[in-house]
Amino acid sequence: MSIWGKIIGGVAGFALGGPLGAILGAAAGHAIDRAKIQSPDGIGYDSNTRQVAFTTAVIVLCAKMAKADGQVTPDEVAAFKKMFQIPPDEMKNVGELFNEAKKEVTGFEPYAEQIGQLFAHEPAVLEELIAALFVIAKADGHVHPNEIAFVARVAAIFGFGPHQFERLKTIHLGGAGEADPYEVLGVERSATDKEVKSTYRKLTRENHPDTLMAQGVPQEFIDSATEKMATINAAYDIIAKQRGIK
């Protein structure tokens, strides 16, 4: 069963608890204790629950992100559907959760806090969620300042500092030929060749699709991770060529 078939049904919501479990339950027509978070740090959750948590957070935060500029456009909804390749027979269930998140009055912070706690030791997983938000932000061809502020606040809740956020913004919003390769890798221009190599190897380890899937990113989201790796590889290639790194 695809991840989309698992998110609406209530069972995962009861296992997950907290704000994410509560909104899953609301979309499925069940009552779940909003205050109950069985395992804030993720210890004790099986891989299925972690995948459901990640996917639910993507849907909820994307829905709230789409409202950040004051409106939800058809382009943003279409981008969401296209990016995550939702099967037609699961579109209704995903739509129910998306709509529940749009109309639900709670701010986005509790959801970001819960998913941030769950994947506190897997920053690359949280970066993939940030990537999804950037896709929605630029879907209508114009990135609104409120959307940038939204993503920045989510990143801060996840524990990313301003420099880390700027690196992610460069990766996802810097057009072809515009992105600073040093910014993409998150290194200073004064960094030694050894430091550049070390940072690049660390990024490739953390963002490898197999690593991400083992940490809770569903297969349906790996395409975006592959695109990110291509950007990282291209940035390193530019720096290596400039410096003559072998």
C-alpha positions in Angstrom: 0.0 0.0 0.0 1.3 3.5 -0.8 1.8 6.0 2.0 -1.3 7.9 0.8 -3.5 4.8 1.6 -2.1 4.7 5.2 -2.6 8.3 6.3 -6.4 8.3 6.5 -7.8 5.6 8.7 -7.3 6.6 12.2 -5.0 3.8 13.4 -1.9 5.7 12.6 -3.3 8.7 14.2 -3.9 6.9 17.5 -0.4 5.6 17.4 1.1 9.0 16.6 -0.9 11.2 19.0 -0.3 14.9 19.5 -1.5 17.6 17.0 -0.6 15.5 14.0 -2.6 12.5 15.3 -5.5 14.8 16.2 -5.8 16.3 12.7 -5.6 12.8 11.2 -8.4 11.7 13.4 -10.5 14.7 12.6 -10.1 14.1 8.8 -10.9 10.4 9.4 -13.9 11.2 11.7 -12.3 10.0 14.9 -11.6 11.8 18.1 -8.0 11.6 19.2 -6.5 13.2 22.3 -4.6 16.3 21.1 -2.3 16.3 24.1 -1.2 12.7 23.8 2.2 12.3 22.2 3.4 8.8 23.0 7.0 9.3 21.9 8.0 12.9 21.3 11.6 11.9 20.4 10.5 9.2 18.0 11.8 6.4 20.1 9.4 3.5 20.0 7.7 4.5 16.7 7.9 1.9 14.0 9.0 3.0 10.5 5.3 3.0 9.3 4.3 5.5 11.9 7.3 7.7 11.2 6.4 7.7 7.5 2.8 8.6 8.3 4.0 11.4 10.6 6.3 12.8 7.9 3.5 12.7 5.2 0.9 14.2 7.5 3.2 17.0 8.4 3.9 17.7 4.8 0.2 17.9 4.0 -0.7 20.0 7.0 2.2 22.5 6.7 1.7 22.8 2.9 -2.0 23.5 3.4 -1.2 26.2 6.0 1.7 27.4 3.8 -0.7 27.9 0.9 -2.6 30.4 3.0 0.4 32.4 4.0 0.0 34.9 1.2 -3.7 35.2 1.9 -5.1 32.8 -0.7 -4.8 29.2 -1.9 -4.4 29.2 -5.7 -5.1 26.4 -8.1 -1.4 26.4 -9.1 -0.4 25.7 -5.5 -2.9 22.8 -5.2 -1.8 21.4 -8.6 1.8 21.7 -7.6 1.1 19.8 -4.4 -0.7 17.0 -6.3 2.0 16.8 -9.0 5.0 16.9 -6.6 3.8 14.0 -4.5 2.3 11.9 -7.2 -1.0 11.2 -5.4 -2.9 8.3 -7.0 -6.4 9.3 -8.2 -8.1 6.8 -5.9 -6.3 8.5 -2.9 -6.9 12.1 -3.9 -10.2 12.3 -1.9 -8.6 11.2 1.3 -5.6 13.5 0.9 -7.9 16.3 0.0 -9.9 15.9 3.1 -6.7 16.2 5.3 -5.5 19.2 3.2 -8.9 20.9 3.6 -9.1 20.1 7.3 -5.7 21.7 7.8 -6.8 24.8 5.8 -9.9 25.4 7.9 -8.5 24.3 11.3 -7.9 27.4 13.4 -4.7 26.2 15.2 -1.5 27.8 13.9 1.1 25.8 12.2 3.6 25.9 15.1 2.3 22.9 17.1 2.6 20.7 14.0 6.1 21.9 13.2 7.1 21.4 16.9 5.9 17.8 16.9 7.5 16.8 13.7 10.7 18.7 14.7 10.8 16.6 17.9 10.2 13.4 16.1 13.0 13.9 13.6 15.3 15.9 15.9 18.2 13.6 15.1 17.5 13.4 11.4 18.0 16.9 10.1 18.1 15.7 6.4 14.5 14.5 6.9 13.4 17.9 8.1 15.2 19.5 5.2 13.0 17.4 2.8 9.9 18.8 4.5 11.3 22.4 4.1 11.9 21.5 0.4 8.2 20.7 0.0 7.2 24.1 1.5 9.5 25.8 -1.0 7.8 24.0 -3.9 4.4 25.3 -2.7 5.8 28.8 -2.2 7.0 29.1 -5.8 4.2 27.2 -7.4 2.2 30.2 -8.5 5.3 31.9 -10.0 5.7 34.4 -7.3 7.2 33.8 -3.8 5.4 36.1 -1.4 7.3 37.5 1.6 4.8 36.0 3.9 5.6 32.6 2.5 9.3 33.1 3.0 8.6 34.2 6.6 6.5 31.1 7.1 9.2 28.7 5.9 11.8 30.6 7.9 9.7 30.2 11.1 9.2 26.4 10.4 13.0 26.0 9.9 13.7 27.8 13.1 11.3 25.5 15.0 13.1 22.6 13.4 16.3 24.0 14.9 17.9 25.4 11.8 19.8 28.6 12.2 19.7 31.6 9.8 22.7 30.4 7.8 21.2 26.9 7.4 17.9 28.4 6.2 19.7 30.6 3.7 21.5 27.5 2.4 18.2 25.7 1.9 16.6 28.8 0.3 19.5 29.0 -2.1 19.1 25.3 -3.1 15.4 25.5 -3.7 14.8 29.1 -4.9 18.1 29.9 -6.6 17.4 29.6 -10.3 19.8 27.8 -12.8 23.1 29.6 -12.9 22.2 31.8 -9.9 22.8 29.7 -6.9 26.1 30.3 -5.1 27.8 26.9 -4.9 29.4 27.8 -1.6 25.9 28.7 -0.2 24.5 25.4 -1.5 27.1 23.4 0.4 27.0 25.7 3.4 30.7 26.5 3.5 32.6 29.8 3.5 34.7 30.8 0.5 37.6 30.8 2.9 37.1 27.1 3.7 40.0 24.8 2.9 39.8 22.1 0.2 39.6 19.5 3.0 36.7 21.3 4.6 34.9 21.5 1.3 35.4 17.8 0.7 34.3 16.9 4.2 31.1 19.0 4.0 30.3 17.5 0.6 30.7 13.9 1.8 28.6 14.6 4.9 25.8 16.0 2.7 25.9 13.1 0.3 25.7 10.7 3.2 22.8 12.5 4.9 20.8 13.0 1.7 21.2 9.6 0.1 17.8 8.2 -0.8 18.4 5.0 1.1 19.4 6.9 4.3 16.3 9.1 4.0 14.0 6.2 3.6 15.5 4.4 6.6 14.9 7.6 8.6 11.2 7.9 7.7 10.9 9.6 4.3 8.4 7.6 2.2 9.4 6.5 -1.3 6.8 9.0 -2.7 9.1 11.8 -1.6 12.4 10.6 -2.7 12.2 12.3 -6.1 12.6 15.7 -4.5 15.6 14.4 -2.5 17.2 13.2 -5.7 16.8 16.6 -7.2 18.4 18.1 -4.1 21.4 15.8 -4.4 21.8 16.8 -8.0 22.0 20.4 -6.9 24.6 19.6 -4.2 26.6 17.5 -6.7 26.6 20.4 -9.2 27.7 22.9 -6.6 30.6 20.7 -5.6 31.6 20.1 -9.2 31.8 23.9 -9.7 33.9 24.4 -6.7 36.2 21.5 -7.4 36.8 22.7 -11.0 37.5 26.2 -9.7 40.0 25.0 -7.1 41.4 22.1 -9.1 40.2 19.6 -6.4 40.7 16.0 -7.5 
